[in-house]
Amino acid sequence: MKRRDEIAQLEAKLTAKRTKNNQRDSRNKHTGSGNNVTWLNVQRVSDTFGRQGRYTSMGPRVFVKFEFDEPTISNIQKACELHYANEGVVGRCDVLASDRGPSCTEMQQLFGKKIYHIRMLLDPALEQDCYKRDTGSNAGSGSASGG
């Protein structure tokens, strides 16, 4: 009997802990269309693939000031383009899902990301090529090397 009482007390304690956490989570959820994002954590990557099929990092991660109302792909691109234009890098910004790509076109593809991988496309030919590859028109031509 003593063991059952201990188990019942432990279960009650765990249940109370779970409900306490759930209440705290519901209080912290963002409601409405307000935006609390003021800074983005951004990792700039190279504009071409490396040997391992991933983009190589260029420099450290940086905080980019985000001064827009809605967190959308185009607003993230604009914020990064403004940030890097101040550093002398002028080009179109491409937001990637990870350091292996592909390019993101909707915010749902970035859901839960803490770090945004971006690449600055300085050459218009690279921009055309990356969108062809990301949309899958070169699906049969893999870049894997044997050996």
Disulfide bonds with the S-S distance in Angstrom:
none
